[in-house]
Amino acid sequence: MTSAADGPGDGPGDDDAARRVAAALAVNDALGRVLRWAGRGDVRRDLLGPAGAELTLTDSWLLTAVHDRQPVRASDLATWQGVDRSTITTQVRRLEDRGLVARTPEPGDRRAFALTLTPRGAQVHRRITLAGATVLDRALAGWDPAAREALAAALGRLAEGLEHRDGP
């Protein structure tokens, strides 16, 4: 706990930079505006491109998660996404029904299975990745390469910190 005698930066939330970052993350400031922008239907269509026309953002995140971690268990995806196994089962079934992921039985555990991308899933993943990169490339067109790299690094560090925090 800080007292009136403590100087700036002596307690949690006393760092001016931390307060500015917290303000930028507020619903009506930088992050909130980016999230609202990304949630718009027209932007989602641009970010996912024609290949992702039938996908939700959650579908595309899961497709990328399977791509990056394959073979991966559905239970690991549920943990990663912070949802119940029944929720991930429904989400994975959607991808399976579209022919984007396939289940492979786990050797030695007849109840468990691993998910991998199908060739069609890999193609859709490549296309939505390219569509998203094109949208962001246009948004960052006036930025110099060092600023783009700094943004990518900062967002990566923020995401990593949020995923590994100790509380709500």
Summary of the structure (lengths in Angstrom):
residues: 168
radius of gyration: 20.0
end to end distance: 20.7
largest distance: 64.1
contacts: 404
relative contact order: 0.09
helix: 62%
strand: 10%
